[in-house]
Amino acid sequence: MWPQIKAEFERQVVRPAVVRKMIECGMRVSDDEKIYVGDIEVDYLAVARAVGVDRRVVKQTAHQIRTSQYLYSIFSKTKPLGTSLVDLVSLLGYSAIVVEADPKSPGVMAVVAEILSRHGMVVRQAVAEDPEMVPDAKLTLVVEGQITGQAMEELHGLMVVRSIKILK
């Protein structure tokens, strides 16, 4: 998806940054070229401040999205993913595991979840960053309770895993 989106904006310098922020936040473009997060309208100026561009760039980006059949087919349907629990793990009594692995290697999430499951841990949330959007894409799993030492040993032993970080 990202290579095709970048191709649509190849002549613009800053509009890809606006589009990246829109994808990151789950923003969509309406028929009348307004920007929304869920059902909340977002002012062009607010998006511009977040990206560090002039509001006219955001307005032009929304117009370009609306007038492109391909872009509009995507950006008329994007939605926010929901609340990330990662920054709340200590308040909730959970832990978060940040796994760095080859994001194009199949089965990373499955093997990590399987190890956690065997050790009686419940995964409450999983977030896998898109390697086309994020240079060092990571897999983050929010787990009920604390991670056991045995589970950590098994996770470190996985060939596909480069590193593991625990957040408490």
C-alpha positions in Angstrom: 0.0 0.0 0.0 2.6 2.6 1.1 4.7 2.4 -2.2 1.5 3.1 -4.2 0.6 6.0 -1.9 4.1 7.4 -2.2 3.9 7.2 -6.0 0.7 9.3 -5.9 2.6 12.0 -4.1 6.0 11.7 -5.8 6.0 15.3 -7.0 5.2 16.8 -3.6 7.7 17.2 -0.9 5.7 17.6 2.3 2.3 16.0 1.4 3.7 12.5 2.1 4.3 13.6 5.7 0.7 14.7 6.0 -0.5 11.3 4.6 1.8 9.4 7.0 0.3 11.3 10.0 -3.2 10.6 8.6 -2.5 6.9 8.5 -0.8 6.9 11.9 -3.9 8.5 13.5 -6.5 6.7 11.4 -7.8 9.9 9.7 -10.2 9.7 6.8 -11.2 12.2 4.2 -14.9 12.8 3.6 -16.8 13.6 0.3 -16.5 17.3 1.1 -12.7 17.0 1.7 -12.9 17.4 5.5 -10.7 15.3 7.7 -12.1 13.1 10.5 -10.8 10.8 13.2 -13.8 8.5 13.8 -16.7 10.8 13.7 -14.8 13.9 15.0 -13.8 16.5 12.4 -10.2 17.6 12.6 -9.3 21.1 11.7 -6.7 21.4 8.9 -4.6 23.7 11.2 -4.5 21.0 13.9 -3.1 18.4 11.4 -0.7 21.1 10.0 0.7 21.8 13.5 1.2 18.1 14.2 3.1 17.6 11.0 4.9 21.0 11.0 3.5 22.3 7.7 1.2 25.1 6.6 -2.6 24.4 6.8 -2.9 24.9 3.1 -0.7 21.9 2.5 -3.1 19.8 4.5 -6.1 21.2 2.6 -4.3 20.5 -0.7 -3.5 16.9 0.5 -7.2 16.3 1.4 -8.2 17.6 -2.1 -5.7 15.4 -3.8 -6.9 12.4 -1.9 -10.5 13.2 -2.7 -9.8 13.6 -6.4 -7.8 10.4 -6.7 -9.9 7.2 -7.1 -7.1 5.1 -5.6 -6.3 7.4 -2.6 -10.0 8.1 -1.8 -10.8 4.3 -1.9 -8.3 4.0 1.0 -8.7 7.3 2.9 -12.5 7.3 2.9 -12.4 4.1 5.0 -9.5 4.6 7.4 -10.3 4.4 11.1 -8.4 4.8 14.3 -7.2 1.5 15.8 -8.2 2.4 19.4 -6.5 3.1 22.6 -3.0 1.6 23.1 -2.5 0.0 26.5 1.3 0.2 26.3 1.7 3.4 28.3 -0.9 2.1 30.9 0.7 -1.3 31.7 2.0 -0.3 35.1 -1.4 1.2 36.1 -3.3 -1.9 35.0 -0.9 -4.5 36.4 0.1 -5.7 32.9 3.5 -6.0 31.1 4.4 -5.1 27.6 6.8 -7.1 25.5 8.5 -5.2 22.6 9.8 -7.7 20.0 12.3 -6.7 17.4 12.4 -9.3 14.6 12.4 -9.4 10.8 8.9 -7.9 10.2 8.7 -9.8 6.9 9.4 -13.1 8.5 6.1 -15.1 8.7 4.8 -16.4 12.1 6.6 -14.1 14.5 3.5 -13.0 16.3 2.2 -16.6 16.3 5.3 -18.1 17.8 5.6 -15.4 20.5 1.9 -15.7 21.4 2.2 -19.5 21.5 5.1 -19.3 24.0 3.2 -16.8 26.2 0.1 -19.0 26.0 2.0 -22.1 27.1 3.1 -20.2 30.2 -0.4 -19.2 31.1 -0.2 -15.6 30.0 -3.1 -13.8 28.4 -2.3 -11.3 25.6 -4.7 -8.3 25.9 -3.4 -6.4 23.0 -1.0 -6.8 20.0 0.3 -4.0 17.8 2.5 -4.8 14.9 4.0 -1.7 13.1 4.0 -1.7 9.3 7.6 -2.1 8.0 6.8 0.0 5.0 5.8 2.9 7.3 8.2 2.5 10.2 11.9 1.9 9.6 12.5 -0.3 12.7 9.1 -1.9 12.9 8.3 -3.7 16.2 5.7 -6.1 17.6 4.3 -5.0 20.9 2.2 -7.3 23.0 0.4 -6.3 26.2 0.2 -9.2 28.6 -1.8 -9.6 31.8 0.5 -9.8 34.8 4.3 -10.3 34.8 6.4 -12.2 32.3 7.9 -15.3 33.7 11.6 -16.0 33.4 11.0 -19.3 31.6 8.9 -17.5 29.0 11.6 -14.9 28.5 14.3 -17.6 28.0 12.2 -19.2 25.3 11.5 -15.9 23.6 15.2 -15.0 23.6 15.9 -18.4 22.0 13.8 -17.8 19.0 15.8 -17.5 15.8 13.6 -14.8 14.3 13.9 -12.5 17.3 16.7 -9.9 17.3 15.8 -8.4 20.7 13.1 -8.3 23.4 12.3 -5.5 25.8 9.9 -5.7 28.7 8.0 -2.6 29.8 6.4 -2.6 33.2 
